[in-house]
Structures are given as C-alpha cells and as structure tokens.
Amino acid sequence: MNRVSTRVLLSCAAIGVGGGLVAAGSGYFAGLIAAIAPMLYGITIGAHFLPSVVALALLRRPGVALLTGVIAGLVGAAFAPMWLGRYVGTGLLVGALIELPFLISRYRRWSPWLFYVSAAVAGVILAGGVFIALGAEHYSAPVWLAYIALFVASPLVFTWIGRVIARALERTGVARQLSSSTAGARKRL
C-alpha cells in the first residue's frame, strides 16, 4: 500500500472545506428549489461535484476525489446537521463515480473527456435514484426528460468549473510536488 503524504491529505482537506462551504449553500438553495419547483432540483446537484473534480484534476492521485468528497460532505453537514447523511453520502457517491474511469484506466490516463463522461454518468445515476424515489407516475414524460437533462447538465457545468479552478491553482504552483503525473501529461489538463 502506498503511503499518502501529509501535503496531499492537507490539500484534500483544504479543497474539501471550500467545497463543503459551497455544498452547504447549495443545500439550502436546493431546499428552496424543492419547495418551489421540485423538477428544477437537478440544477443544484452539480455543486457536490466541485470539490472532487478540483482535487482529482489538481492532484492526480488515486482516492483524492473520494476523500475530498467526504470531507466536503462533513463540512456541509456542519452547517445543516439534519442533512448529514445526504451530504456525506452524496460526497462519497460522487467521489467514487468521478474516480471510476480513472480507476479503470489504472490512473494512467488523465484525459479531460474522462472527467466529463464520469460526471454525465454520475448525473444519470443520481437522476435515476431520485426518479425512483419521487415516482414516475406523478409527472409527465417531458417534465421527466427536462429533469434528467438538468441532472446531467449541472454536473457537467460544475466539472468544467472544477477543472478551470484546478488549472488556475496549478498555474500558481500550489500542486508542485503533489501530483503523481509527469509534466507531459499535465499539459493535457
């Protein structure tokens, strides 16, 4: 088993705290959306993708998306303890789903499209879970199609934002000596 450096752990914690603050605000916004227009709820789910994507795109190490997602969930739950399971569970699930294509490639490929494919698939999985929980019989097919489209579009947008943030952080030199990839692979980010 490879040891993880303290720098990597602290980087995951810092990214997770920032992402947790975003998730906490998004959670309250999601509650408002659920009360006013529940079929627009999908626009709020993307905020949970932000910390995991930033960590994985910046650090390029196995497990950082998962760890950062859980930390973000714990921080978000500090602001809304009644949603502890929701925040931590979503952080864990999103982190795992974001990492999956990279795990399959044994963390040797860091192509941008892998981030977007994992975000789209994760959005469909999350939409499917909510679709089952809400009951398909309560809404018409066009409403469900729009609902699923929002659940896919929001993670894609937040994945793009996360990759932009990771690139900006990398340009500042924050990730120097933290990532496990080569300089040539780094240019593809």
Backbone hydrogen bonds, N-H to C=O, Kabsch-Sander energy under -0.5 kcal/mol:
donor,donor_aa,acceptor,acceptor_aa,energy
9,L,5,S,-2.1
10,L,6,T,-2.9
11,S,7,R,-2.2
12,C,8,V,-2.5
13,A,9,L,-2.3
14,A,10,L,-2.6
15,I,11,S,-2.5
16,G,12,C,-2.7
17,V,13,A,-2.5
18,G,14,A,-2.1
19,G,15,I,-2.7
20,G,16,G,-2.5
21,L,17,V,-2.0
22,V,18,G,-1.7
23,A,19,G,-2.6
24,A,20,G,-2.4
25,G,21,L,-1.9
26,S,22,V,-2.5
27,G,23,A,-2.3
28,Y,24,A,-1.6
29,F,25,G,-2.0
30,A,26,S,-2.8
31,G,27,G,-1.9
32,L,28,Y,-1.8
33,I,29,F,-2.5
34,A,30,A,-2.9
35,A,31,G,-1.6
36,I,32,L,-2.2
37,A,33,I,-2.7
40,L,37,A,-2.5
41,Y,38,P,-1.4
43,I,40,L,-1.8
44,T,41,Y,-2.0
45,I,41,Y,-0.5
45,I,42,G,-0.7
47,A,44,T,-1.0
48,H,45,I,-1.5
49,F,46,G,-1.9
50,L,46,G,-0.8
53,V,49,F,-2.4
54,V,50,L,-2.5
55,A,51,P,-2.4
56,L,52,S,-2.3
57,A,53,V,-2.8
58,L,54,V,-2.2
59,L,55,A,-2.8
60,R,55,A,-0.6
60,R,56,L,-1.4
64,V,61,R,-1.3
67,L,63,G,-2.6
68,T,64,V,-2.4
69,G,65,A,-2.2
70,V,66,L,-2.0
71,I,67,L,-2.4
72,A,68,T,-2.6
73,G,69,G,-2.0
74,L,70,V,-2.4
75,V,71,I,-2.4
76,G,72,A,-2.7
77,A,73,G,-2.1
78,A,74,L,-1.1
78,A,75,V,-0.5
79,F,75,V,-0.7
79,F,76,G,-1.0
80,A,76,G,-0.7
83,W,80,A,-2.5
84,L,81,P,-1.6
87,Y,83,W,-2.9
88,V,84,L,-2.6
89,G,85,G,-2.3
90,T,86,R,-2.3
91,G,87,Y,-2.6
92,L,88,V,-2.5
93,L,89,G,-2.8
94,V,90,T,-3.1
95,G,91,G,-2.2
96,A,92,L,-2.3
97,L,93,L,-2.7
98,I,94,V,-2.6
99,E,95,G,-1.9
100,L,96,A,-1.5
102,F,99,E,-0.7
103,L,99,E,-2.5
104,I,100,L,-2.5
105,S,101,P,-1.6
106,R,103,L,-1.7
107,Y,102,F,-3.9
108,R,105,S,-1.2
114,L,111,S,-1.2
115,F,111,S,-0.8
115,F,112,P,-0.8
116,Y,112,P,-1.4
117,V,113,W,-2.7
118,S,114,L,-2.2
119,A,115,F,-2.0
120,A,116,Y,-2.5
121,V,117,V,-2.6
122,A,118,S,-2.4
123,G,119,A,-2.4
124,V,120,A,-2.1
125,I,121,V,-2.4
126,L,122,A,-2.8
127,A,123,G,-2.5
128,G,124,V,-2.5
129,G,125,I,-2.0
130,V,126,L,-2.1
131,F,127,A,-2.8
132,I,128,G,-2.2
133,A,129,G,-2.1
134,L,130,V,-2.9
135,G,131,F,-1.6
138,H,135,G,-1.5
139,Y,136,A,-1.1
144,W,140,S,-2.1
145,L,141,A,-2.5
146,A,142,P,-2.1
147,Y,143,V,-2.3
148,I,144,W,-2.8
149,A,145,L,-2.2
150,L,146,A,-2.1
151,F,147,Y,-1.8
152,V,148,I,-1.3
153,A,149,A,-3.0
154,S,150,L,-2.4
156,L,152,V,-1.5
157,V,153,A,-2.5
158,F,154,S,-2.5
159,T,155,P,-2.1
160,W,156,L,-2.1
161,I,157,V,-2.4
162,G,158,F,-2.5
163,R,159,T,-2.3
164,V,160,W,-2.2
165,I,161,I,-2.6
166,A,162,G,-2.4
167,R,163,R,-2.3
168,A,164,V,-2.3
169,L,165,I,-2.7
170,E,166,A,-2.5
171,R,167,R,-2.2
172,T,168,A,-1.1
173,G,169,L,-0.6
173,G,170,E,-1.3
174,V,169,L,-1.6
176,R,173,G,-1.2
178,L,175,A,-2.5
179,S,175,A,-1.1
180,S,59,L,-0.8
180,S,60,R,-0.8
186,R,182,T,-1.5
187,K,183,A,-1.0
187,K,184,G,-0.5
188,R,185,A,-1.0
189,L,186,R,-1.3
